[in-house]
């Protein structure tokens, strides 16, 4: 053992001197300290090894392993499949519109598709539901009718509640807020085509009535001006519609949303130069997937 430490000490000293020769430029003022440090580290290595070996012996003495598995050659596939979450595509590769128009699609799958689109109410989805009203399957037709009827009832109930609150409201601010919401709700009836053709004129008059109540107090109200501008555009009252959309641009400073309506007005008036000039300033709409082809076409006109 003494011979081992003698040889180990000599080798440690040689390593320390060689290490100092490499590090002398960086630690020129601490040569002896660096030699002592490197020598001490090398000499302590056996002691560290003894401690580490003792820890390994202690660990191997007290460690416990899990029980060995038996019948490892057999795998229960039913239980194995239950370990993973199964993700299934309800509608496969086909789009919902193609599925609803396909006569070979099952009624159960069509019903699921209708339930899916009914969660996101917009004009396109409502048109999909309406297209199913003429489906050959009775279950699909009845479900489509129930969805349309439910949407119409929901808006009508909100209108009824707000009309009652509007009549009882005494504060001007409350009446203005209710009139703004009523104008939007009546417009939804028109936009989503949930009203009968005979009632369309009455509903448009209601939109204009409540919109004018708001604009009589707040002429620059952007939300109401947009709704009223759409009504005037539908009625082909292009001058009034252009005034509403221009007010929105002046109030908000952003024209990406309202420029297409102004462009449509000028197009209907056959003022094609104004259409091209308007769309040339609509840089923000170039990222719109729907309007980008229109902008590209008019930029080359």
C-alpha positions as CSV (number, residue, x, y, z in Angstrom):
1,X,0.0,0.0,0.0
2,X,2.9,2.4,0.9
3,X,4.5,1.7,-2.5
4,X,1.2,2.5,-4.2
5,X,0.9,5.8,-2.6
6,X,4.6,6.6,-3.3
7,X,4.1,5.9,-7.0
8,X,0.7,7.7,-7.0
9,X,2.3,10.7,-5.3
10,X,5.2,10.9,-7.8
11,X,2.8,10.6,-10.8
12,X,0.5,13.3,-9.2
13,X,3.4,15.6,-8.7
14,X,4.6,15.1,-12.3
15,X,1.0,15.8,-13.6
16,X,0.8,18.9,-11.4
17,X,4.1,20.2,-12.8
18,X,3.1,19.5,-16.4
19,X,-0.2,21.2,-15.8
20,X,1.5,24.2,-14.4
21,X,3.8,24.4,-17.4
22,X,0.7,24.6,-19.6
23,X,-1.0,27.1,-17.4
24,X,1.9,29.3,-16.4
25,X,1.2,32.1,-18.9
26,X,-2.3,32.5,-17.5
27,X,-1.5,32.0,-13.8
28,X,2.1,33.4,-13.7
29,X,1.6,34.9,-10.2
30,X,0.1,31.7,-8.6
31,X,2.4,29.0,-9.8
32,X,2.9,27.3,-6.5
33,X,-0.8,27.5,-5.7
34,X,-1.7,25.9,-9.0
35,X,0.8,23.1,-8.4
36,X,-0.5,22.4,-5.0
37,X,-4.1,22.4,-6.2
38,X,-3.5,20.0,-9.1
39,X,-1.4,17.7,-6.8
40,X,-4.1,17.7,-4.1
41,X,-6.8,16.8,-6.6
42,X,-4.8,13.9,-8.0
43,X,-4.0,12.6,-4.5
44,X,-7.6,12.8,-3.4
45,X,-8.8,10.6,-6.3
46,X,-8.3,7.3,-4.5
47,X,-10.2,8.6,-1.5
48,X,-13.1,9.7,-3.7
49,X,-13.0,6.3,-5.4
50,X,-13.3,4.6,-1.9
51,X,-16.3,6.8,-1.0
52,X,-18.0,6.2,-4.3
53,X,-17.4,2.4,-4.1
54,X,-18.9,2.4,-0.6
55,X,-22.0,4.2,-1.9
56,X,-22.3,1.6,-4.7
57,X,-22.1,-1.2,-2.2
58,X,-24.8,0.5,0.0
59,X,-27.0,1.1,-3.0
60,X,-26.8,-2.5,-4.4
61,X,-27.5,-3.8,-0.9
62,X,-30.7,-1.8,-0.4
63,X,-32.1,-1.3,-3.9
64,X,-35.3,-3.1,-4.8
65,X,-36.4,-4.2,-8.2
66,X,-39.9,-4.6,-9.6
67,X,-41.2,-8.1,-9.8
68,X,-40.3,-10.0,-12.9
69,X,-43.0,-10.2,-15.6
70,X,-44.4,-13.6,-16.4
71,X,-45.8,-14.7,-19.8
72,X,-44.0,-11.9,-21.6
73,X,-44.4,-13.6,-24.9
74,X,-48.2,-13.0,-24.8
75,X,-49.7,-9.6,-25.4
76,X,-53.4,-8.9,-24.9
77,X,-54.2,-6.8,-28.0
78,X,-57.5,-5.6,-26.6
79,X,-55.9,-4.1,-23.5
80,X,-53.0,-2.9,-25.6
81,X,-55.2,-0.9,-27.9
82,X,-57.0,0.7,-24.9
83,X,-53.7,2.3,-23.9
84,X,-53.9,4.7,-26.9
85,X,-56.4,7.5,-27.6
86,X,-58.1,6.8,-30.8
87,X,-58.5,9.8,-33.1
88,X,-61.1,9.4,-35.8
89,X,-62.1,11.8,-38.6
90,X,-65.9,12.0,-38.5
91,X,-66.3,13.2,-42.1
92,X,-63.3,11.4,-43.7
93,X,-61.6,13.1,-46.6
94,X,-64.7,14.8,-48.1
95,X,-65.7,18.3,-47.2
96,X,-69.0,18.9,-45.3
97,X,-70.6,20.6,-48.3
98,X,-69.8,17.6,-50.6
99,X,-71.0,15.2,-47.9
100,X,-74.4,17.0,-47.5
101,X,-74.9,17.1,-51.3
102,X,-73.9,13.5,-51.8
103,X,-77.0,11.3,-52.1
104,X,-75.0,8.2,-51.1
105,X,-74.0,9.7,-47.7
106,X,-75.8,8.1,-44.7
107,X,-78.4,10.1,-42.8
108,X,-76.4,9.6,-39.5
109,X,-73.3,11.2,-41.1
110,X,-75.3,14.0,-42.6
111,X,-76.9,14.7,-39.2
112,X,-73.5,14.9,-37.6
113,X,-72.3,17.3,-40.3
114,X,-75.3,19.5,-39.7
115,X,-74.8,19.5,-36.0
116,X,-71.1,20.5,-36.6
117,X,-71.9,23.5,-38.9
118,X,-74.7,24.7,-36.6
119,X,-72.1,25.3,-33.9
120,X,-70.6,28.1,-36.0
121,X,-73.3,30.3,-37.3
122,X,-72.4,32.2,-40.5
123,X,-74.0,32.8,-43.9
124,X,-72.2,29.9,-45.5
125,X,-73.1,27.4,-42.9
126,X,-76.7,28.5,-42.8
127,X,-76.9,28.1,-46.6
128,X,-75.5,24.5,-46.1
129,X,-78.3,23.8,-43.6
130,X,-80.9,25.3,-45.9
131,X,-79.7,23.1,-48.8
132,X,-80.5,20.1,-46.7
133,X,-84.1,21.1,-46.5
134,X,-84.6,19.4,-49.8
135,X,-82.7,16.2,-48.9
136,X,-84.4,12.9,-49.9
137,X,-84.0,11.6,-46.3
138,X,-86.8,12.6,-44.0
139,X,-84.6,12.6,-40.9
140,X,-82.1,15.0,-42.5
141,X,-84.9,17.4,-43.7
142,X,-86.5,17.5,-40.3
143,X,-83.3,18.1,-38.5
144,X,-82.3,20.9,-40.9
145,X,-85.7,22.5,-40.4
146,X,-85.3,22.2,-36.6
147,X,-81.9,24.0,-36.8
148,X,-83.2,26.8,-39.0
149,X,-86.3,27.2,-36.8
150,X,-84.2,27.3,-33.6
151,X,-81.9,30.0,-35.0
152,X,-84.9,32.1,-36.0
153,X,-86.6,31.6,-32.7
154,X,-83.4,32.5,-30.8
155,X,-83.0,35.9,-32.7
156,X,-86.7,36.6,-32.3
157,X,-86.6,36.0,-28.6
158,X,-83.7,38.3,-28.2
159,X,-85.5,41.0,-30.3
160,X,-88.7,40.6,-28.2
161,X,-86.7,41.0,-24.9
162,X,-84.8,44.0,-26.1
163,X,-88.0,45.7,-27.5
164,X,-89.6,45.3,-24.1
165,X,-86.5,46.7,-22.4
166,X,-86.3,49.5,-24.9
167,X,-89.9,50.6,-24.2
168,X,-89.3,50.6,-20.4
169,X,-85.9,52.2,-20.5
170,X,-85.8,55.8,-19.2
171,X,-82.1,56.6,-19.5
172,X,-80.9,57.8,-22.9
173,X,-77.7,55.8,-22.7
174,X,-79.6,52.6,-22.1
175,X,-82.0,53.3,-25.0
176,X,-79.1,54.0,-27.3
177,X,-77.4,50.7,-26.4
178,X,-80.6,48.8,-26.9
179,X,-81.3,50.5,-30.2
180,X,-77.8,49.6,-31.4
181,X,-78.3,45.9,-30.5
182,X,-81.7,45.8,-32.1
183,X,-80.5,47.2,-35.4
184,X,-77.8,44.5,-35.4
185,X,-80.3,41.7,-34.5
186,X,-82.8,42.8,-37.2
187,X,-79.9,42.9,-39.7
188,X,-78.9,39.4,-38.7
189,X,-82.4,38.3,-39.8
190,X,-81.7,39.7,-43.2
191,X,-78.1,38.7,-43.5
192,X,-78.7,35.1,-42.5
193,X,-81.9,35.0,-44.6
194,X,-84.0,33.8,-41.7
195,X,-87.0,36.0,-42.5
196,X,-89.8,35.4,-44.9
197,X,-89.7,37.4,-48.1
198,X,-93.0,39.2,-47.1
199,X,-91.4,40.4,-43.9
200,X,-88.1,41.5,-45.5
201,X,-89.3,45.1,-46.1
202,X,-90.6,45.5,-42.6
203,X,-87.3,44.2,-41.1
204,X,-85.2,46.5,-43.2
205,X,-87.4,49.4,-42.0
206,X,-86.8,48.3,-38.4
207,X,-83.0,48.2,-39.0
208,X,-83.1,51.8,-40.3
209,X,-85.5,53.0,-37.5
210,X,-83.2,51.9,-34.7
211,X,-80.0,52.8,-36.6
212,X,-81.3,56.4,-37.0
213,X,-82.1,56.5,-33.3
214,X,-78.4,55.8,-32.5
215,X,-77.1,58.1,-35.2
216,X,-79.3,60.9,-34.1
217,X,-77.2,61.0,-30.9
218,X,-73.9,59.6,-32.2
219,X,-73.6,60.3,-35.9
220,X,-70.2,58.7,-36.1
221,X,-71.1,55.3,-34.6
222,X,-69.1,52.9,-36.8
223,X,-71.0,49.8,-36.0
224,X,-74.4,51.3,-36.8
225,X,-73.1,53.1,-39.9
226,X,-71.8,49.8,-41.3
227,X,-75.2,48.1,-40.7
228,X,-77.1,51.1,-42.2
229,X,-74.7,51.3,-45.2
230,X,-75.4,47.6,-45.9
231,X,-79.1,48.2,-45.9
232,X,-78.8,51.2,-48.2
233,X,-76.5,49.1,-50.5
234,X,-79.1,46.3,-50.6
235,X,-81.8,48.9,-51.5
236,X,-79.5,50.4,-54.2
237,X,-79.4,53.7,-52.4
238,X,-75.8,54.1,-53.3
239,X,-75.3,57.8,-52.2
240,X,-76.6,57.1,-48.7
241,X,-74.6,53.9,-48.5
242,X,-71.3,55.6,-49.6
243,X,-71.9,58.3,-47.0
244,X,-72.2,55.7,-44.2
245,X,-69.1,53.8,-45.2
246,X,-67.1,57.1,-45.6
247,X,-68.0,58.1,-42.1
248,X,-66.7,54.7,-40.8
249,X,-63.4,55.3,-42.6
250,X,-63.1,58.8,-41.1
251,X,-63.9,57.5,-37.6
252,X,-61.7,54.5,-37.5
253,X,-58.9,55.5,-39.9
254,X,-58.8,51.9,-41.2
255,X,-60.5,51.2,-44.5
256,X,-59.8,47.5,-45.2
257,X,-63.2,46.4,-44.0
258,X,-65.3,49.1,-45.7
259,X,-63.4,49.6,-48.9
260,X,-64.9,46.6,-50.6
261,X,-68.4,48.0,-50.0
262,X,-67.4,51.4,-51.5
263,X,-65.8,49.6,-54.4
264,X,-69.0,47.7,-55.0
265,X,-71.0,50.9,-54.9
266,X,-68.7,52.5,-57.6
267,X,-68.8,49.3,-59.6
268,X,-72.6,49.4,-59.6
269,X,-72.5,53.1,-60.7
270,X,-70.0,52.0,-63.4
271,X,-67.4,54.3,-62.1
272,X,-64.6,51.9,-62.8
273,X,-61.7,54.3,-62.3
274,X,-62.8,54.9,-58.7
275,X,-63.0,51.2,-58.2
276,X,-59.4,50.7,-59.4
277,X,-58.2,53.7,-57.3
278,X,-59.9,52.5,-54.2
279,X,-58.5,48.9,-54.5
280,X,-55.0,50.2,-55.2
281,X,-54.9,51.7,-51.7
282,X,-56.1,48.4,-50.1
283,X,-52.8,46.9,-49.2
284,X,-54.2,45.3,-46.0
285,X,-56.6,43.2,-48.1
286,X,-53.9,41.5,-50.1
287,X,-53.6,38.9,-47.3
288,X,-57.4,38.2,-47.5
289,X,-57.7,34.9,-49.4
290,X,-61.2,35.9,-50.7
291,X,-60.4,39.4,-51.9
292,X,-56.8,38.8,-53.1
293,X,-57.9,37.6,-56.6
294,X,-60.2,40.6,-57.0
295,X,-57.4,43.0,-56.1
296,X,-55.0,41.2,-58.4
297,X,-57.5,41.4,-61.3
298,X,-58.2,45.1,-60.8
299,X,-54.5,45.9,-60.5
300,X,-54.1,44.6,-64.1
301,X,-57.2,46.2,-65.4
